[in-house]
Amino acid sequence: MTIHRPSRLVLIRHAESERNKAKKGAVYFADDESRNRIKGIPDYRVPITENGHTQARKTGPSLRELYGVPDYIYHSGYLRNIETTDEILTAYTPEEQARINIRQNPFIRERDPGYTYDMTQAEAENAFPWLQEYWKMTGGYFARPPGGESLSDVSGRVYTFLNMLFRDRGGQNIFVVTHGGTLRCFRFLLERWDYEKALWCH
């Protein structure tokens, strides 16, 4: 059977989120002060910041100019991805928007961070003193945070999603609004990265 791939696949990371801002690129929160404003908010309900809204609005016109009107936009259903998608769509006319099919797909959700989701650095080290050694022994692509997913797990989800695109969206222009970790797994599969490259490339 011949598989007809999409004519174009545009991968878009969501705009700056409130957790991005609070964590400043770290794995864990630095302290209680940095965590307090978003403590207890489930990952799928984390919004983008005001700066994130601006980023997404500015991105929309460039996407329209470079890649035209997509046939489909897929997002994970997380609030930050929905808000990013909504801002991007403001660059398109009402007639163009009416032609775009918007779909939510859980296979492109963010990597599940597990039990350490709301922890500070000190709390994670106290709760899981063995974690750093386990991470070194297992390797960052395969290691799972306690209760969470490895990059390998996420790659499995992304592989399933790509198979759906190849089966159902042949010849179409596809935008995917996803997450940083998930985007890395898209690139791992599509660009045939090895395990080491998956850890260091963004």
C-alpha positions in Angstrom: 0.0 0.0 0.0 1.3 3.4 -0.9 1.4 6.0 1.9 0.9 9.6 0.8 2.4 12.0 3.3 1.1 15.4 4.0 2.5 18.0 1.5 3.8 20.1 4.4 4.1 19.5 8.2 4.7 22.7 10.3 5.7 22.0 13.9 4.9 24.9 16.3 5.8 25.1 20.0 3.2 26.9 22.2 4.0 30.4 23.3 5.5 31.2 26.7 3.4 29.7 29.4 3.0 30.7 33.1 5.0 27.6 34.1 7.8 28.5 31.6 8.0 31.9 33.2 7.9 30.6 36.8 10.5 27.8 36.3 12.9 29.8 34.1 14.0 26.8 32.1 14.8 24.6 35.1 13.5 21.1 35.7 12.0 22.0 39.1 10.9 25.2 40.8 13.7 27.0 42.5 11.7 27.7 45.6 8.2 28.4 47.1 8.2 31.9 45.8 8.7 30.9 42.2 6.0 28.2 42.5 3.3 30.0 44.4 1.5 31.8 41.6 0.7 28.6 39.7 0.9 25.9 42.4 -1.8 23.3 42.0 -2.8 24.2 38.5 -3.0 20.9 36.4 -0.6 20.9 33.4 -3.4 20.9 30.9 -4.9 24.1 32.4 -1.7 26.2 32.4 -2.3 29.4 30.3 0.2 31.4 28.3 1.5 34.7 29.6 0.7 38.1 28.2 4.1 38.0 26.5 3.0 34.6 25.2 -0.1 36.1 23.6 2.1 38.7 21.9 4.5 36.0 20.7 1.7 33.9 19.2 0.0 36.9 17.5 3.3 37.9 15.9 4.0 34.4 14.8 0.6 34.1 12.9 1.4 36.5 10.0 4.8 34.8 9.4 3.2 31.3 9.3 0.5 32.6 6.9 3.1 34.2 4.6 5.5 31.3 4.6 3.1 28.3 4.7 -0.3 29.6 3.6 -3.6 28.4 4.9 -3.4 25.0 6.6 -5.9 22.3 5.9 -5.7 21.1 9.5 -4.3 22.5 12.8 -3.7 19.9 15.5 -3.1 20.8 19.1 -2.9 18.8 22.3 -6.0 20.2 24.0 -3.9 21.9 26.7 -4.9 25.4 27.4 -1.6 26.9 26.4 -1.8 25.2 23.0 -5.4 26.3 22.5 -4.6 29.9 23.3 -1.5 29.8 21.0 -3.6 28.4 18.2 -6.3 31.1 18.7 -3.8 33.9 18.5 -2.2 32.4 15.4 -5.6 32.2 13.7 -6.1 36.0 14.1 -3.6 36.4 11.1 -6.1 34.6 8.8 -9.3 36.1 7.3 -12.7 34.8 8.5 -13.0 33.0 5.1 -9.6 31.4 5.5 -10.4 30.4 9.1 -13.6 28.7 7.9 -11.5 26.4 5.7 -9.2 25.3 8.5 -10.1 22.2 10.4 -9.0 22.3 14.1 -8.5 19.0 15.9 -7.4 18.1 19.4 -5.2 15.0 19.7 -3.9 13.6 23.1 -1.0 11.8 21.4 0.8 15.2 21.0 0.4 16.3 24.7 3.3 17.2 26.8 5.6 14.7 28.5 4.0 13.6 31.8 6.4 14.8 34.5 5.0 12.5 37.2 5.1 13.1 40.9 7.6 15.9 40.8 5.4 18.2 38.7 4.9 20.8 41.5 8.1 20.2 43.4 11.0 22.5 44.1 14.5 21.3 43.6 15.0 20.6 47.3 11.7 18.7 47.6 12.5 16.4 44.6 16.0 15.6 45.9 14.5 14.8 49.3 11.6 12.7 48.0 13.7 10.8 45.4 17.4 10.8 46.5 18.2 8.0 44.1 16.8 9.8 41.0 20.1 11.4 39.8 22.0 8.2 39.8 19.1 6.3 38.1 19.0 9.0 35.4 22.8 8.6 34.8 22.5 4.8 34.7 19.4 4.5 32.5 20.1 7.4 30.1 18.0 10.5 29.7 16.1 9.3 26.7 14.8 6.1 28.4 14.6 7.2 32.1 11.2 7.9 33.5 10.6 10.5 36.2 8.7 8.9 39.1 5.2 8.4 37.9 5.9 10.0 34.5 7.0 9.4 31.0 10.4 9.0 29.3 11.2 10.7 26.0 11.0 7.2 24.5 7.4 6.9 25.8 6.5 10.2 24.2 8.2 9.2 20.9 5.8 6.2 20.8 2.8 8.5 21.0 4.2 10.8 18.4 4.9 7.8 16.1 1.2 6.8 16.3 0.2 10.4 15.5 2.5 10.5 12.5 1.1 7.2 11.2 -2.4 8.7 11.4 -1.2 11.8 9.4 0.4 9.6 6.8 -2.7 7.5 6.5 -5.4 10.3 6.5 -3.8 13.6 5.5 -1.9 12.8 2.3 -1.2 15.9 0.2 -2.5 18.3 2.9 -0.9 21.3 4.6 -0.7 20.4 8.4 0.1 22.6 11.3 0.8 21.0 14.7 0.9 23.2 17.8 2.6 21.1 20.4 5.1 21.2 23.4 8.8 21.4 23.8 9.4 17.8 24.8 7.0 16.5 22.2 8.5 18.6 19.5 11.9 17.1 20.3 10.3 13.6 19.8 8.9 14.7 16.4 12.4 15.7 15.4 13.9 12.5 16.8 11.6 10.4 14.5 11.5 12.6 11.4 15.1 13.6 11.3 16.4 10.2 12.5 18.3 11.4 15.5 20.2 9.1 17.7 19.6 8.9 21.4 22.3 11.4 22.4 21.1 14.0 19.9 17.6 13.7 21.3 18.9 14.9 24.6 20.9 17.9 23.5 19.1 19.3 20.5 16.1 21.6 20.9 
